[in-house]
Amino acid sequence: MRNRVFGLGLLLFVLASVAAYLIGLEESVLTVVGNAAQTLSGLLAAFFVFRAAMAFSKEDTVRPYWIWLAVGYLLNGLGFLTYAWYEIVLGLEVPFPGIADLFWIASYPALIISSFALLKQYVNSGLAVQINKWSWGAVLVVFLLAAYFTMLPIAAGEEGWLEKAVMLAYPILDVVLFAASIIIALMMRQFGAGRLGAPWTFIALGMIAVTAADMVYNYLTIEELYQTGSLVDLGWVLQGALVAWGGILQYRLVKGEGKEIQAA
């Protein structure tokens, strides 16, 4: 019952965020709302992934990797919090690269290493699953889109080497993280009528949302068209909400609620 309440709350949060961007709020108000929605979404993802991690027994070998996933999403949420602090509280232009970027870049190692470690655990778990060939196609498509719309324009830009390095890090790391997520999602959907794959399906969708948002953001930044409150911000809001729902579903699996089987 509690998980349904959480799920309904997430849905209302997303709908409220979308409505805020579509009804045409004043720029100053939308800046506050946008920063708040992104920060809250990131922290919710960290909370629900950590909650799922704590549902595993201490002896379960995948528990530490879910904890590291939560750490990664916590760092991601702190990046949004830092960005909001500069823009709303201090009223300053957010420096780039800056402290927010340190949090965001630092989140990737925790997310990527833990994701691939989980993938290895699931492959070696003895479950009747194998890596789905379509996952490689999905990764290739996302990589090509990221390369065309983000990596090549950044490489051809006139920014300094540090700015280019940071800007390129985001799409490259996004693709790597998306690869781990989609491979696990499609692989685990082969087992348990798709129930084991459901959490990772939403985490992978979150990776699609953030990869698309980062691509559009980088394009707008290059063209000097981005400002907080743009529709692209919804991609980061959706990422947190989708990952949070994935955490809720994983918690349900581990706890064996209803007719669902326990997660491996």
Protein Blocks (a to p, Z undefined) as FASTA:
>chain_A
ZZmmmmmmmmmmmmmmmmmmmnopafklmmmmmmmmmmmmmmmmmmmmmmmmmmpcfklm
klmmmmmmmmmmmmmmmmmmmmmmmmmmnopacddddfklmmmmmmmmmmmmmmmmmmmm
mmmnopacdddfklmmmmmmmmmmmmmmmmmmmmmmmbdfklmmmmmmmmmmmmmmmmmm
mmmmmmmmmgghhmmmmmmmmmmmmmmmmmmmmmmmmmmmmnopacehiaklmmmmmmmm
mmmmmmmmmmmmmnopajbccdZZ
